[in-house]
Amino acid sequence: MTGVSQEPVLDVLRQFLRTIQKPGVSVESLGLDDPLVASGLLDSLAIMQIVVYLEESHGIDFAASGFDPERLATMGSIVALIEQYRR
């Protein structure tokens, strides 16, 4: 999942997640495929904040494409979603 083109996207995503994370769990402690909610980093409300972030920052239209929570389950899946919409 890591690659030269994805690193800047991942860095910006980590910065955003730091602003909405729950206390006690660090974004840096999670790998790309660790679940964001099950790890305790985020709660279910934070998922909606991620949706808004992706719509505003990356132009992803969930109303048109549909909402699949699995696509927002890990940092790796979010980066893959962003990369898909860049093409």
Stockholm file with secondary structure:
# STOCKHOLM 1.0

chainA/1-87         MTGVSQEPVLDVLRQFLRTIQKPGVSVESLGLDDPLVASGLLDSLAIMQIVVYLEESHGIDFAASGFDPERLATMGSIVALIEQYRR
#=GR chainA/1-87 SS CCCTTHHHHHHHHHHHHHHHCCTTCCGGGCCTTSCTTTTTSCCHHHHHHHHHHHHHHHCCCHHHHCCCGGGGSSHHHHHHHHHHHHC
#=GC SS_cons        CCCTTHHHHHHHHHHHHHHHCCTTCCGGGCCTTSCTTTTTSCCHHHHHHHHHHHHHHHCCCHHHHCCCGGGGSSHHHHHHHHHHHHC
//
